[in-house]
Amino acid sequence: MDRRTSKVIDIELFKDADSAWRWRLRAANYEVLAVSEAYSSRAKAEQTAKLIRSADYEIRTDGLPAETKPKPAKRAKFPL
């Protein structure tokens, strides 16, 4: 399936309770995946939403690269 022609996600523009503009990223099942920061104008929110829509992201299935994975926390040793 070609991801450019399939409708996998949808981006909605909306005004929040403080009358600021935001975009909301929804999955095909309508679950909200992300909500943007607040924008002062619809044009700014729309510009960012278009960037998100047109971006060609690499999807990683293996998690973070080894050099950026957090190191396990050291356990404190307590006498019994």
GIHU-V792021 format. One record per backbone hydrogen bond with DSSP energy under -1.0 kcal/mol. NH is the residue of the N-H (numbers start at 1). CO is the residue of the C=O. E is the energy in kcal/mol with one decimal. If there is no record, write none. Layout:
# GIHU-V792021
nh=[NH	NH]
co=[CO	CO]
e=[E	E]
This chain:
# GIHU-V792021
nh=[5	6	8	10	12	14	16	19	21	22	24	25	26	27	30	33	34	36	39	45	46	47	48	49	50	51	52	53	54	55	68]
co=[2	2	6	26	24	22	20	16	39	14	12	34	10	31	27	25	25	23	21	41	42	43	44	45	46	47	48	49	50	51	65]
e=[-1.0	-1.6	-1.4	-2.2	-2.6	-2.5	-2.8	-2.0	-2.5	-2.5	-2.4	-2.8	-3.2	-2.6	-2.2	-3.4	-1.3	-2.6	-2.8	-1.7	-2.9	-2.2	-1.9	-2.3	-2.3	-1.6	-2.3	-2.5	-2.2	-1.2	-1.7]
